[in-house]
Amino acid sequence: MDEEWTYRSLLDKFGIADRYRLKQWLRKYKELGEFGLLEQRGRRKEYVDRCA
């Protein structure tokens, strides 16, 4: 994110075929951070730290 990669360079580097999918992941990351990239099916809407 901070290194100003282009969509094309990210697609090539990580072998992602779908540009739309990459845009979705980046949007989720910007909105929610790493938690936004976790699989959300069957999970809570917000993070609960059970170790604390």
CORZI-V121017 format. One record per residue. RES is the residue in three letters. PSI is psi in whole degrees, 0 to 359 (999 if undefined). OMEGA is omega as a letter, one per 20 degrees, with the letter a starting at -180 (999 if undefined). D_FIRST is the distance of its C-alpha to the first C-alpha in Angstrom with 2 decimals. Layout:
res = <RES;RES>
psi = <PSI;PSI>
omega = <OMEGA;OMEGA>
d_first = <D_FIRST;D_FIRST>
//
This chain:
res = <MET;ASP;GLU;GLU;TRP;THR;TYR;ARG;SER;LEU;LEU;ASP;LYS;PHE;GLY;ILE;ALA;ASP;ARG;TYR;ARG;LEU;LYS;GLN;TRP;LEU;ARG;LYS;TYR;LYS;GLU;LEU;GLY;GLU;PHE;GLY;LEU;LEU;GLU;GLN;ARG;GLY;ARG;ARG;LYS;GLU;TYR;VAL;ASP;ARG;CYS;ALA>
psi = <317;342;3;53;152;161;318;316;324;317;315;314;318;3;35;128;337;110;323;319;317;317;320;314;317;320;314;320;318;322;318;358;206;328;328;341;352;151;125;350;123;13;166;161;336;157;134;118;106;352;340;999>
omega = <a;a;r;r;r;r;a;a;r;r;a;a;a;r;r;a;a;a;r;r;r;r;r;a;r;r;r;r;r;a;a;a;a;r;r;a;r;r;a;a;r;a;r;r;r;a;r;a;a;r;a;999>
d_first = <0.00;3.80;5.64;6.01;6.97;9.69;10.78;13.67;12.13;10.19;13.54;15.52;13.82;14.04;17.18;16.28;19.10;18.29;15.81;16.78;15.89;12.28;12.15;13.89;11.64;8.51;11.12;12.53;9.55;9.12;12.92;13.91;11.38;12.42;15.82;14.73;14.11;17.61;20.50;22.12;25.50;28.15;25.96;26.07;24.11;22.98;22.53;25.82;26.02;29.42;29.47;29.78>
//
